[in-house]
């Protein structure tokens, strides 16, 4: 199949933009996941520790 050079360039540019958008989306998902994980760790660190062991007096 033969394409006009301008059409081919347009398809290449569109594909490149899609790849960039996918990479940006993945980067944002990872940042959100990391932020949620950090927030959960910080929250657990602030919670008091409750012992489940029975105390023998």
C-alpha positions in Angstrom: 0.0 0.0 0.0 1.4 3.4 -1.0 0.6 6.4 1.1 1.2 10.1 0.4 4.2 11.2 2.5 2.1 13.8 4.3 -0.6 11.2 5.2 2.1 8.8 6.4 3.7 11.6 8.5 0.3 12.4 10.0 -0.2 8.8 11.0 3.3 8.6 12.6 2.7 11.8 14.5 -0.7 10.6 15.7 0.8 7.3 16.9 3.6 9.2 18.6 1.1 11.4 20.5 -0.8 8.3 21.6 2.4 6.7 22.9 3.2 9.9 24.9 -0.3 10.0 26.3 -0.2 6.4 27.4 3.2 6.9 29.1 1.9 10.0 30.8 -1.2 8.1 32.0 1.0 5.3 33.4 3.2 7.9 35.1 0.2 9.5 36.7 -1.3 6.2 37.9 2.0 5.3 39.5 2.2 8.6 41.2 -1.3 8.3 42.6 -0.6 4.7 43.7 2.6 5.8 45.4 0.8 8.7 47.1 -2.0 6.5 48.4 0.6 4.0 49.7 2.5 6.7 51.5 -0.6 8.1 53.0 -1.7 4.7 54.2 1.7 4.1 55.8 1.6 7.5 57.5 -1.9 6.9 58.8 -0.9 3.5 60.2 2.1 5.0 61.9 -0.2 7.5 63.7 -2.6 4.8 65.0 -2.0 3.5 68.4 -0.7 -0.1 68.7 -3.3 -2.4 70.3 -1.8 -5.5 71.7 -3.7 -8.7 71.1 -1.7 -10.8 73.6 -3.4 -11.5 77.0 -1.5 -10.0 79.9 -0.6 -12.5 82.6 -0.4 -10.8 86.0 
